[in-house]
Amino acid sequence: MQKLKAGGKSLHLTVEANGNDFEFLVYFPTDQAKPEKLLGSVGLGGQREFARLERSDLKELDSDPRKNMIASPAIEDMRKAMQTQDPKEKEKALKDIVAKNSGDAIAFMAALQLFGSLLK
């Protein structure tokens, strides 16, 4: 860990792996004294993605950043939905992802895709 700064409602930290700086900004839930997960975003190379940090008893991270991440189980459903050509089938698949994954970043991404399809 290169940088760590905790504010009243947020945590900023920078983790270096394989020559890259991963800049996390996560927020403390207001209804939990000792949360199991923190939600926010991670920046790398000028882009930001959703991030979820989970409580762990690990003392250090693996040098391979891919081994420190777990993709949402619904990521495969999202890939299939995005490759679906039929607009009605795609809409149904995206709605299913939103319904089954409430509170997860994948649900938000699916909802954004649904919103975008309404604008066409």
Secondary structure, DSSP 8 states (H G I E B T S, - for coil): --EEEE-SSEEEEEEEETTEEEEEEEE--TT-SS-SEEEEEEEETTEEEEEEEE----SS--SSGGGG----TTHHHHHHHHH--SHHHHHHHHHHHHHHTTTSHHHHHHHHHHHHHHT-
